[in-house]
Amino acid sequence: MNTNIGIGALIAALVASAGLTGLVRSYALKKKVMDVANERSMHSVPTPRGGGAAIAIVYLLSALGLFLGGILPSSQAIGLGLGGLLIAGTGWLDDRMDLPFRVRLLIQGGSAALAVWALGGLTEMNLGFATLSLGWFGNLFAVITVVWLINLFNFMDGIDGMSGQEAVLVGGAMGFVLFKSEVFGAAWAAWLLAAAAAGFLFWNWPPAKIFMGDVGSTLNGYSFGVLALIGLKSGVGMFVWLLIMGAFFCDATVTLICRILNKENPSQAHRTHAFQVAATQAKKHLPVTVAYIFVNVAFLFPLAYLAWTRTEYAGYAGAVGLGVLAILVFRTRGGIKGPIPAK
């Protein structure tokens, strides 16, 4: 894609997403599609939800345009576009009527399997410093990983600006790595997703006027999982992608492990993610959202760059980045058992 056209497309995606988010907010207020406080909520005032629909519309239309323009290969278009449409549609329905978990999981697994199939499977795992032969298990591992990313991005959508800023930063970083790796179509898809998220963030920055909802958070997780899979198959090591997504990955994964070890019900709504505990202690959302931005830009992304450009150090970079974050998440949670009471 011509650079000037690409920049114009990014600006158009940002503006369109901001405008559509405003329309979705008006629709949600009219139809009373509201997020009310429950055991997991970090808010006390009912707020419109489903703003991620604007991200989904802009991003999926952008992916279609990239495909029709011959920029995005058909295999990647199926994985990112068709699978993304299934995930976003399911998320929108869930925002409206709370779909059963089994139904959501079935569609998520099917969409992930579609993407893995379209991209030719994952029989080898590139670690940067070595390559593991996984055989058929690699395909199963890829599907499970994408499904987990779908759900962890949903889990982490809990305070103002959190999911929006992560989508902007992760999409931007992934696009940079993919572009420099000459995977141009996927790179522009990542940047367009980041631009759409930036438009939504205009409305979601603390104090939020609308929430993203499952339609946006699950699409983000799915898209980043598929983009990482495309990157893996293009020669970029696993630790690069884990570090780029490390802030959300560590918080959600360590929290889930702690809850299981504490014999808590993993499916029960709760407020014990590190970001939720920190926001409760700070009594504000903004400092925590900004802190996660700082962790990404000043800590994780430089380590990801090291793992990418100096592959012999990829394992060390991954161990330091993910290890430090895992410890911080555990210490922030402080051995908490059960949900933090809503205030």
N, C-alpha and C positions, 0 to 999 in steps of 0.2 A: 504494500500500500504506500502511495506517495505520502511523504511526511506531512505536508500541509493538509492533505485530505484527512490523514489520520488525526492530526491535532483538531481539525474542525469537527470530526466525528466525536472525539472525546468531549469537546465543549458542548456539542449538541446533546450528547448523552447526559451530561451533568444537568444542563438546563431542562431537558425534557423530564428527567427523573424528579427534579425539584418541583416542576409544575404538576406532574402527575401525582406526586405525594400529597400536594395540597388538595387535589381533587379527591384522592382516596380518603383523606381526612374528613372532607365534607361529607362524602358518602357514608363513612363509618359513623359519624355523628348523627346523620339522618336515620340510618338503619340500626343505630345503637349497637354497633359492633365494637364493644368496649372491653378493655382489660380491667377487671376488678380485682381487688386485693384477695390473695389466698395465702396458703402456707409458704409459697415460694416467692411471692411478690416483694419487691423492694419499694413499692409505691403505695400510697394510701388514697390517692385521688383517682377515680375511674378515668382512663385515658383511651382514646381511639387506638385500635391496633390494625395490623394488616398493611402498614405503609410499605412493607417490602414488596407489595404487588407492583409498585412503580419500578422498583429495581428489576423485578422479574420481566416486566413488559419491555422495558428499554433494553435490557441485556439480551433477552431471547430474540428480539427483533434485530439487534445488532449482530448476534451470531448468525441469524438467517442472512443478513446482508453480506457478512463476510463469506458465507458459503456461496451465495449467488454471484458474488464478485470474484470467485475463484481464489480467494485468499485462505479460506479455511477448508482443508481437505474433508471429503465426505465422512471418513471414519471419525474424525474429531467433531464434525458437525453433529453426527448421530449421538456421540457420547455427551457433548456439552449441550446441544440444542434439544434433541428429542428427550433424552434422559432428564435434562433440566426442566423441560416443560412438564413432565410427569411429576417431578418432585415439587415444583412450584404450585401446580394445580392441586396436589394433595395437601400442601401446606395451606393454601387458600381455603379449601374445604374444612380443614382442621381448625382454622381460625374462626370459621363460621359456626361449626357444629360439633367440634371435638370428636374427631374420628377415633374409633378403637385403636389401641396401640398395635394390635396384630395386623390390622389393615394397613396402617402406615408402614410397619416394618416389612410387610410383604411387597408393597410398592417400592420402598427404598431398596430392598434387596434386588428386586427385578430391574430397577433402573441402574443400579450399580453393575449388575451382571451384563446388562445391555452395553454399558460403556466399556467394560472389560473385553467383551466379545468384539465390539466394533473396533477397538484399538489393537486387536490381535493377541490379547492375553498378556500375562506377565509370568514368564517361566524362569526369568533371571532377576535377581535383585542387585542393583548396582549400589554399593556402599561408598563408592568413591575410591577407596584404597583397595578394594577387592570386589569380586562379583560372585554372588551365591547362586548356585543352580537350584531352583525350587520345583521344577517340573509342574505337575498339575496343581500342587498345593499353592503355587504362586497365584493362580487365578482365584482360588478360594480366599487366600490372604488379601488379595486386592479388593474383592467384593466386601469382605468384612471390614476392611480399613475404610473404604468409602462410606459404608453405612455408619460406622462409628463417627466419622467426621461430620456427617449429616446431623447426627444427634448431639455431638459435643458442641457444635456451633449453635444449635438450638438451646442447649443447656446454658451457654454463656451469654445468651441474649437476655440480660436481667437488669441492667441499669442503663441510664441515659447515655447514649453515645457509644456504648461499648462495642456492640456488634458492627455499627457503622464505621467506626474508626478502624477496626480490625479488617473489615472488608476492603477499605481504601488502601491500607498499608500492605496487606498481604497480596491483594490483587496487583498493586503497583510493583512490589518486589518480585512476584512471580513473573509478571510481564517482562521485567528487565532481564531476568535470568533466561527466560525462553527466547527473548529477542536476540540476546547475545549468543544463544545457542543455535540461532538461525531457524527456530520454530516460529515463524512469523505470524501465522494465523492464530495459533493459541496465545501468542504474546498479546496481540491486539484484542483478543477475547478477554484476557485477564485485565487489560487496561480499561476496556469498556465496562467491565463489571465494576472495577474500582471507581470509574467516573459516575456510574449509576448510583453506587453506594454513597458517593460524595454528595450527589443531589439530594438523596434521602437524608443524609446527615444534617443538612441545613435545618430540617424540621425536628430531628431527633437529638441534636446537641443539647446538653443540660441547660435549662429544664426542658424535657422532651414534650413536644406537642402531639406526637403520635409515636407508637411503638412499631417495630419492624414486623413482629408476628412470625409465625412458622413459615409463611410463604416466602419470606426473605431469608431468614436464618438458615433454613434447611437447604435452600437453593445455594446459598454461599458455601456451606459445608460440602455439598455435593460437587459444586463447580471446582472448588479448590482441590478436592480429592481427585477429580478427573484430570485437572491441569497438572497435578503432581505426577499422576500416572503417565501422562504424555511426556513430561519431563524425564521421568525415569527411563522410558523407552527411547528417549533421545540422548541418553548418556549422562544426564545430571544425577549425581548420587542422592541416595535417600536422605542423608543427614541434612542436605541443603534444604529440602522441603520440610523436614521435621522442625528445623530451626526457624524457618520463616513462619510456620504456624505454631511455634513452640509455646507462646503465651496462652493460647486457648487450649492447646493439646495437653500441656502439663496441668493446668488448673482443673480441667474436666476429668482427666484420667486419674490423677492422684486423688482427687476428691471421691471419685467412684470407688477406687481401691480402698480408701479409708472407710467409706460407708459400708462396704462389704465386710471388711475386717471387724468393724464395730457391730456386725450382725444387724444392720439397718436394711430396710427394704429399699433396694436401688431404684424402684419405680415411684417411691413416695416423694411428693413435692417437698422441697427443703430450701434452706437458705444458708447452706454451709460451704458453697464454693468460696475460694479465697477472696474473689472480688466482692462477693456478697458480705462476707465477714468484715472486710476492709471498709466497705461503704457504710455498713452498720456502725462501725466504730467511728468513722469520720463524720457520720450523720449528713454526708453529702455524696453525690455521685461524681461530680466533676473531678475532684482530686484523684479518684481511683481510675477514671477513664484516662486522664492525662498520664498517670503513672504507667499504665499499660502501653500507652504510646511511647513513653520514654524507654521502657524495657525493650520494645521492638526496635526502635531506631538506634539506641545507644548500645544495646547489648546483643540481641539475637541476630539482627541483620548483619552486623560486622562479622559475627562468628559464621553465619551462613555464607558470607562472601569468602571467608577463609576456607571453609569446607569445599566451596565450589572451585576456587582458583588454585588451591594447594591441596589436592586430593589426598596426599599422604597424611595430612593433618585432620582429615574429615572426622575420623573417629574421636579424636581428642576434642575437637570443637563441639561435636555433638554431646559428648560426655559432660563437658564443662557447662554448656548452655542449658541442656535439659536437666542435668543433675542439680545445678544451682537453683533453677526454677522449681524443681520438684521439692527441694528442701524448703524453699521459701513458702510454697503453697502449704506444705505440711505444718510449718511453724505458724503460719497465719491462721490456719484452722485450729491449731493448738490442741489437737486431740479431742475436738468437739464430738459429742454424741447427740444424735437427734437434731431436729430442726431448731433454728434460732427463732424464738417467739416473735411474731409480727408486732410492730409497734403502732 
